[in-house]
């Protein structure tokens, strides 16, 4: 481990092993079933694994606006450091639903982990001007452009995942040898402090931490999501196959409320900014300045397939999973 010192470095190997053990032992999916949606159906409480970032603002808006309540669903969010960490908890039944980047779910699909994508979560911007993620460096850093990232250390929230996948792609497009970059793992809320402390050369962050970093003088160098492909499906909501099979009506009700929540967040940006303050510790000025993610019910499956191709290219998987198996029929 070089200049990153004592920073945590953890790939998907441990996660995959944990999931394999859970699959072997089986799991209690928890939750309560129901029949149909709306009034007259059995109430259900769903524990949903999420990350404290702007991406999940629609879930909180849907709770505040009563969209889930109208489906007789109570949502109990639980925070995790990244999507890869949420998958084992969904498989075990500790969470009924999880929020994870599609890279983690694609990897899980190739490992026969019994999960399925059930709804859209968040999309990248159509252009770099709409980017809500970035690789940033300190104001006084000698790094001036993508070429200067060659051989440097970049912090990401999870190794062998959507961060490295999209950063590699953006660097490759800039003619930079991405294989020289060293990735280290740091939770999103700690990124800007780690950057300021000089433990790494650059950090990859998403909103609201992009705006928080800029407010501290940091400069963006890359916009990985948007440079990978326009309107990239970055993350989705998912559930275990067992829970889906046993509680298909609950899933339908969740998806219905989630789709309304996604549309509401996209149409009400001021409310989306406000709700981020409810579950993160960023200052109001950072929330006001941040570029919001893009939200839509459309899964944009072409970009999920593109992510699978890139995951294979970078050796995260041996071959893409069957999308008909990975994605629940809508």
N, C-alpha and C positions, 0 to 999 in steps of 0.2 A: 504494500500500500504506500503510495508516494505522498505528496504534500497533503493529501486529503486526511492524513493522520488518523484520528479515531473515528471518522465518519462511518456510519453503518453501511456495509455493502452486503446486499442480499439479493440473490436472483430468484427465479421461479422454482428452482429445484426443491427447496424446502416446502414451498406451497404445493407443488405437485405431489410430493410425498404425503403431505397431510391430507390432501384430497383423496389420494389413493386409499389411505387408511380409513377415511370416513366412508368411502364407497364400499370397502370391504366389510365394514362393521354395520353398515346401514345407518339410517338417521331418522330421528323423529322430526317430521316437518313442522309440527306445531300448527298454530293458527286454528281457525274455525271455518268449517265449510259454509256453504250457503247455496241458495237456488235462485238463479236469475239476478236481477239488479234492481236498485231503487228501494222504495218502501215495501215492507212486508217480507224482506229477505233477512236471513240470519245475520246479525252484526258480526264483524270480523275485525280483529286487531292484527295488523301486519307490521312486523319488525323489518325495517328496510335499511340495509347497509349502505351508507353514503360516505362521501368525502367532503370536508368543509371547504368547498370551493364554489365559485359562481355557477358552475354547471348545473347544480341541483336546485337552483332557485325556483324552477317550476314546481317541484315537489312541495316546497314550503308555501308557495302561493296557492297551490291547489288545496292545501290544508286550511290556509287562512280564508280562502274564498268558499269553502264548503263543498268543493267538487267531490272529495272523497266521502265526506259525510253523506252526501246525497246518494252514494252507492252503499251506505251502511258500512263504511270502512274507516277504521281509526288507524292512522299511520304513526308509528313510533320509530323515528330515525335513530340510527346508531352510527357513530363516526368510526372510520378506519383510515389508514394512511394511504391506501391505494386499492384499485379494483382487484388486484391479484390477491390481496389479503381478505377480501370480502367473499370470494368464491368458496373457500372451505366452510365458512359459516352458513352459507346458503345450502350447500350440500348436506351439512350436518343437521339442518333444520333450526339452528339458532336464529337465523334470519329467514323469513319467508321469501323476501325479494331483495335483490342487490343491485347496486349501480356499479358498473365496471366499464372500463374502456374495452373496445372491441378486440384489441390485440390480446388481452388476457383471456377473453372468451374464445377467441380463435385457437389460442394455445390449449385451452381447456378442452375444446372440441376435438383436437387431434390426440389428446390423451384419454379420450373416452370418458371424460368427466361429465356426469349426467345433468347438464344445465342447458337451458334454451333462452335465447333472446326473446323478450316479450313485447318491448316497446322502445321507441326512440328515446334517447336521453339528451344528447347535445351534438350539434354540428359545428365544425370549424367555419370560418368566414369564407366568403366567395373570393376575396382578394386579400392581399397582405394589408391593405388599408383597413380591412375589417377584422384583422387578427386580434385574438384575445389570449394568445399564448405567445411566448417569446423566449429566446435564449438571450439573457442580459448579462452585462458586465459592469463593474464599477466605473464611475465617472472618470477616474484617473487611470483606468486600465490601459496598457499598451495595445490591447486588442482593438483594432479599428474596423475589421471586417471579417467575413467568413474564413478567408485564407489564414488569418491569424489564430484560428481555433485548432489548427492542425497540431497534434501532439499535446493538446491542453486537457485539463480535467474539467468535466461538466457534471454538475449535480442534477440528478433526476429523481422523481419520487419513487420509481420502481425500476429495477434493472430488467433488461431483456423484455421491454414493454413498449407502450406507445410513445414514450419520450424518446428513447434511443432510436426506435424505428423511424419516426418522423424527422428527428435531427439528422440521422444518417442520410435520409433521402434528400433533405434540404442541402446538406453539405455536398453530397454527390452532384447535385444539380449545379453547385457553385464550383465544381472541379476540385473539391477538397478531399483528401484521403481520409475518409471517416474512420478507417480502421486504426488510425493513430490516436483517436480520442479515447480517453479513459473516463468511464462513467462511474459515479459514486452515488449512493442512495441517501437521500435526505427528505424528510416529510415537507410538503409544501409550506406549512406555516413557518418552518425554520429556514427556508431558503434565503431570504434576504439578509438575515443575520449572519448566516454562513458566508454569503458573498462579501458582506461588509467586513467580516473577520479575516478575509483573505485565505480561507481554508481551501477554496477552489478558484479556478480561473473564471468560471462562468456558471450560471444556474439556468435551468429551464423551468419557467413558471407559467401558470395560467392565472386568469383573473380570479380573485381580486389582487393577487400578489404581483402581477405585472405592474399595475398602477401604483401599488405600494412601493415597489422597487424604483420606479421612475421618480416617485415623489422624494426618494432618498438620493436621487442623482444617477441611478443606473441607466445604462444605454442599451437598447435592443440591437442585436446583431443578426438574428435569424427569426423567422416566423414559421416554425416547422409544420404545423397543421396545414396552413394555407399554401405553403410551398410544396407540400406533398400532393394535394389535389383540392380543388375547390369544393366547398360544402362537404368536407370529410365527416362521416359519421364517427365521431370521436368515442362516444360511450353510449351505452344503452342500459335499460333495466332488464333483469333476467331472473329466472327462478329455476329450481331444480325440476327435473322431469317428473319425479315422484309427486311433488306438490302440484304441478300443472295437471297431471293425470287425475289426481284425487280432488282437486279444487279448481277445475276449469272455469266454473262460473265466477269464482273469486278473481281469477286472473282476468277474465273478461271485464269485470267491474273495475279492477285496478287500471287496466289499459284504457278504458273509456274515460275515467277520471284523469288519468295521466295525459291523454291526448288533449283534453280540454285545458289542462294546466300548461302544457307546452304552448298551445296557441295563445293562452292568456298572457303568459310571460313575454312572448314575442310582441304582442300588441300593447303591452303596458310596461315599457322599459323603466319608467320611474319607480313603479312598484317593485320591479325586479331588483333594482338597485337597493331599495329600502329593505327588502326582505333578506338580502345578503348580510346586512348588519345584525340580523337576529341570530345567525348561527356561526358567524365568524367574528374575530376580534379586530378587524381592520378599522381604521378611523373613517368617519363619514366622508372626509374629503377624498379618500382613496376610492370609496364606493362611487362617489359622484363622477370621478375622472375615468373610471374603468370602461373599457370597451366590452360591451356585453356579448356573450356567446350567441349563437343562432339556435333557435328552437323551432321545431316543426314535427308533426306526427310522422312524416315520411321517413322511413328507415334508410333511404338512399342506399340500397343494397349494393349497387355498383361500387361504392367506395368501401364497403365492408370486404368485398371481393378483392379490391385493390390492396387493402391492408393485409389480407391473407397472402397475396402474392409477394408483398414486401417481407412479411414474416418468414416466408420460405427463403427468399433471397438472402436474408441476413442470418439464416440458420436458427431462427427461433423455433421453427417447426420443420418437419421433413416434407410434408405435403399439405396443401390446404384441406380443411375439413369440408364435408358435404354441407352446403349452405341450407339445404332442405331439412337437415337434421339439426343444425345449429340455431336456425331461426324458426320460431313457432309460426304456423300459418296464421296470417292476419285476417 
